[in-house]
Amino acid sequence: MPCKINVLEENGKVKIAGMRPTMISQFFPEIGSKEAEEVEKDVIEMVNNAR
């Protein structure tokens, strides 16, 4: 499953942006919603830990 996360700097602040896996799963029917929810929890945890 693609889980692109962008890290950029704008006006001296670091920003982290990405699309939620639960949204991405709507475009990939072979990925179940439960699987996408689990991945989303992991991605959110990674982003929060990077703050």
N, C-alpha and C positions, 0 to 999 in steps of 0.2 A: 504494500500500500504506500503510495507516495505521501510523505509527511514533510513537506518543505517548510522550513522555518527560516525567516529572514531576520538578520540582525543588521541594523543600520544606525548611523549617528545623524542626528538632526538638531541643529542649534545647540550643540554641546551635550545633548542627551542621547543615551543609547536606547533604541527602541527595538523590541522583539515583536515580530508579526508572523502570522501564518494562518492557514485555513484549518479549521477543525476537521479531524478525520471523520466525524459523523456527517459532516457536509459532503466530504469527498466521497464517502461510501454511496451517496445517492447517484453518483455518476459511474460507479463500478458495482454492478449488481452481484458479482461473484463474492463481494465482501459483505459479510453479515453485519447487521447493526450492532449486535452484542460485541463482536470483535472490534468494530470501529470505536465503540464506547470505551473498551479497555485500552485501546491505543491512545485515545484522546486523554484519558486520565494520566497515562504515562507522559504524554507530550506536555500537558499542563504542569505536571510535577517538575519536569525538566526545565521548563521556562521559568517557573517560580523559583527554582533553586538557582537559576542563573542571575536572578535579580540582585 
